[in-house]
């Protein structure tokens, strides 16, 4: 477990360094990048980021359906977030069908 945790910390640090040197940030924005920026803003701790990345790497297939279920429940419980998400989807997609 310590070895795996250490490996995750190394991967996250490598990703953090890569993000600090890229010219076009939007080309490198993925979920791990979002987690790193959330930590930079103080929204997450380093341990939160490590745990999320670890879970993505080893447990994603088993937890995806549960995660999506809870995400949908949280969106339903927070209509302002849902509205913001819909605005962003419309901004990105325009008139295209989803």
C-alpha positions in Angstrom: 0.0 0.0 0.0 2.9 2.4 0.8 4.5 1.6 -2.5 1.3 2.3 -4.4 0.7 5.5 -2.5 4.3 6.6 -3.3 3.9 5.7 -7.0 0.7 7.9 -7.1 2.5 10.8 -5.4 5.3 10.5 -8.1 2.7 10.4 -10.9 0.8 13.4 -9.5 4.1 15.4 -9.1 5.0 14.6 -12.7 1.6 15.8 -13.9 1.9 18.9 -11.8 5.4 19.7 -13.3 4.0 19.1 -16.8 1.1 21.5 -16.2 3.5 24.2 -15.0 5.5 24.0 -18.3 2.8 23.7 -21.0 2.0 26.6 -23.3 -1.6 25.8 -24.0 -3.2 24.6 -20.7 -6.6 23.7 -22.3 -4.9 20.9 -24.3 -3.8 19.2 -21.1 -6.9 19.6 -18.9 -8.2 16.3 -17.7 -9.6 15.0 -14.4 -6.2 14.7 -12.8 -5.4 18.3 -13.9 -8.7 19.5 -12.4 -7.8 17.8 -9.1 -4.4 19.4 -9.0 -5.9 22.9 -9.6 -8.5 22.2 -6.9 -5.6 21.5 -4.5 -3.8 24.7 -5.7 -7.0 26.7 -4.9 -7.3 25.0 -1.5 -10.4 23.1 -2.3 -8.7 19.7 -1.9 -5.8 18.4 0.2 -2.8 16.6 -1.3 -4.2 13.4 0.3 -7.6 14.0 -1.4 -5.9 14.3 -4.8 -3.8 11.2 -4.2 -6.8 9.2 -3.1 -8.8 10.3 -6.1 -6.1 9.4 -8.6 -5.5 6.1 -6.8 -9.1 5.2 -7.0 -9.2 6.2 -10.7 -6.3 3.9 -11.4 -7.4 0.8 -9.5 -11.1 1.0 -8.9 -12.6 3.0 -11.7 -14.4 0.1 -13.4 -16.1 -1.1 -10.2 -17.0 2.3 -8.9 -18.0 4.1 -12.0 -21.7 3.2 -11.8 -21.9 4.1 -8.1 -20.0 7.4 -8.8 -22.3 8.4 -11.6 -25.4 7.5 -9.5 -24.2 9.8 -6.7 -23.2 12.5 -9.1 -26.7 12.5 -10.6 -28.2 12.7 -7.1 -26.0 15.6 -6.1 -26.8 17.4 -9.4 -30.5 16.9 -8.7 -30.2 18.3 -5.2 -28.3 21.4 -6.4 -30.4 23.0 -9.2 -28.1 26.0 -9.5 -25.2 23.6 -10.3 -27.3 21.8 -12.8 -28.2 25.2 -14.5 -24.5 26.1 -14.7 -23.7 22.7 -16.2 -26.4 23.1 -18.8 -25.1 26.6 -19.7 -21.6 25.3 -20.1 -22.8 22.4 -22.3 -24.8 24.8 -24.5 -21.8 27.1 -24.7 -19.5 24.3 -25.9 -22.0 22.3 -28.0 -24.0 25.2 -29.5 -26.8 23.9 -31.7 -25.1 20.4 -32.1 -27.0 17.4 -30.8 -25.6 15.6 -27.8 
